[in-house]
């Protein structure tokens, strides 16, 4: 990804030589952070998702004043640690703080600066992408989700996300069309050992849900899936597994706060997301067991098909997740509260009385917050450690 940055040229006598060194620094930083830092004209900075100004050396404070009208908050002052770049940045930052402008200096070891910059780029990219993003709810939240109703207008004002409500009747009408467009995931699933009629029914639910997402231009959807048990004699587990694999965030039980959180962590990390129930806390080990009957088809290293746990109907996934680094996350619908911890998946389980995909996760910081101030039931898990990136997002939210 290209990041346009402002550039304050050094005022030293050897400024041409200094420019070469500065551009070499930017080139190396680009390589390490995975994004291309490109110097752009001042008037182009307002189009960037985040504002970065590279302070090329000492004596550049006056030049910053000419650049200032083109900058939007927050302002990040990038320094190389050479040629009094840091000193000039501190003077500029002091000036901005006196004016009440949100700003900070990006400075340190090259790898640390690159890692921080990569996090910030993703954070501000996602903040922009959330504006006008559409999430849909097919039906109301399930009856037991008594804390999961949301105010759509408040969500839009606070987060930029637009919430769309679709009736269960429209969903049932789509299912009745008995249509599914085949793709790599449907073909993969049809090769699994499972009764053909049950597989077809689950894939028709997927086809119906995908058409609804396309009709309403949804980036994600949550479904009052238990209402399928009576009329359709099946579940939405497989449909959500495929949609998530295709990059459409799919959540269970009409839980819109969890879909919002799922979309946020998915976009921040570019990773598939497991939406799951906290099932048991092992307090002495600082571990927790999570389980659910669906997860993105692209997330497990292996899976087998089973029925949905509570109903013994439909087609659900029992997935095996790679053991190792993971992040556990949840936020409120308004993004005014959140929980995040880096942890480790230490074991995949196969217990009789839990939903089909089951993992034991170690959270070294402890689990008291989940028992004292939970943000609803469902939590979101991605592979890898991303707590710092999530914290960056909420710092600038």
Secondary structure as UniProt FT lines:
FT   STRAND          2..8
FT   TURN            13..14
FT   HELIX           15..33
FT   STRAND          36..39
FT   HELIX           42..47
FT   STRAND          51..55
FT   TURN            58..59
FT   HELIX           61..68
FT   TURN            69..70
FT   STRAND          75..78
FT   TURN            83..84
FT   HELIX           85..98
FT   TURN            99..100
FT   STRAND          103..106
FT   HELIX           110..129
FT   TURN            130..132
FT   STRAND          134..138
FT   TURN            143..144
FT   TURN            146..147
FT   HELIX           152..159
FT   STRAND          162..166
FT   HELIX           168..175
FT   TURN            176..177
FT   HELIX           184..190
FT   HELIX           196..215
FT   TURN            216..217
FT   STRAND          220..223
FT   HELIX           225..227
FT   HELIX           228..231
FT   HELIX           237..245
FT   TURN            246..247
FT   STRAND          249..251
FT   TURN            253..254
FT   HELIX           256..269
FT   STRAND          274..282
FT   TURN            283..286
FT   STRAND          287..292
FT   TURN            297..299
FT   STRAND          302..306
FT   TURN            309..311
FT   STRAND          316..320
FT   STRAND          324..331
FT   TURN            333..334
FT   STRAND          338..348
FT   TURN            352..353
FT   STRAND          357..362
FT   TURN            364..365
FT   HELIX           368..372
FT   STRAND          379..383
FT   HELIX           387..395
//
